[in-house]
Amino acid sequence: MNPLSNAWRHTVSTAFDDLWHIGAPRRLPGYVHWPLIALTGASVGALIVLLAALFSGNLLRMGWWSPNFLWSMLTGSIIMGLLQGSFIALGWLIPSERLRQWRDGVGRSRWLVYIGLPALCSLLGLILLDVLMRSVAMGSLARPRWPNFGLVITFLICGTLLAGLSWWRLRAQLQAHKVRQQMTEAQLRLLQAQIEPHFLFNTLANVQGLIDYEPALAKRMLDAFTDYLRASLLQMRAEDVSLGEELDLVQSYLTVMQCRMGQRLRWQLDIPAELRTARIPPLLLQPLIENAIHHGLEPQIDGGQLCLRARMDGSGLCIEIDDDGIGLAAAQQRQRRGSGVALQNIRERLRATYGPEASLQLQASTDGHGTHVRLNLPRLHPQTAPAI
């Protein structure tokens, strides 16, 4: 298929999803959204006229339905514009946590939003259009009036169609949300499967080798390894974890690795206490720590130091990992085939959880010796909900 055609389809699909994106910033500029809003409303209005002609047996009598065709399309566009204005206003007035619950399909209020709001906007749109048409005919501003029986029937049809459309979008995006969650869970299991085997076997082999000669060190290593396994198994069942829980997992992993490497591994965690309650996707930091040790510090005879820091970055979270290992360029030259899978999995999980706002960057340290990893999360609580 033509790349331009694919890009156009993606743009239209993204803009149409944004029409139901309550309280969140639009991903495309207004000159893309507003024509689509008018087109969607006009299409609903045209469908109303055609359905009325079909059910009354007048579909082939163009003179019966054509006089009301443009009027109905204009009505639909006005109603759709009012609905979009209502969605934008809700984003300003309603707390973000309640909006998240609506996007997740939690609570009865979502029925009022996705069914009651389109019906109300339909009624207001009909009254507004009636005032506009009478004002043009009279040459002065007409007073609003309650719609007559015909307008009430039209209002019911408009409200039903728009409610059906909004409910269809809600159900489709909730289903997409479930699919994204399943993909994220599958990626997490794959990542865990890639982490565990060699780490498990190497650790048990080290414990076996130490148990006769250094039983105290073997016990310390086994205790840390048990803590690591317990924490990682619990995280596999969680949608998100606190930063403190992830740090406990990292600390257990570092303790195991320090038992294996001795003084060749030195590490420091610099995490403010107030950030330990921030929520992040599970198993986000341990693969980055493992990557820094295996590809940066272990190849050096003297090992090296690893430092993990976290800080607020606007309304989000910035996590940085620095090592003084062999450096990014040298590590990339000696990487085994498939060694970048863990980083790719993390990037895909970030994209599924936060969208394009999150980022994972690896770059050479400023002194040219070592690697700097920067992880930017746009908010302190993950949100894998669909954009409605």
VENNORZI-V208209 format. One record per helix or strand of 3 or more residues. SS is the DSSP state (alpha for helix, beta for strand). FROM is the first residue (numbers start at 1). TO is the last residue. If there is no record, write none. Layout:
# VENNORZI-V208209
[[SS & FROM & TO] [SS & FROM & TO]]
This chain:
# VENNORZI-V208209
[[alpha & 3 & 18] [alpha & 30 & 55] [alpha & 62 & 93] [alpha & 96 & 103] [alpha & 109 & 138] [alpha & 149 & 210] [alpha & 215 & 236] [alpha & 243 & 264] [beta & 265 & 271] [alpha & 273 & 275] [alpha & 286 & 297] [beta & 304 & 313] [beta & 316 & 323] [alpha & 328 & 334] [alpha & 341 & 357] [beta & 359 & 364] [beta & 371 & 377]]
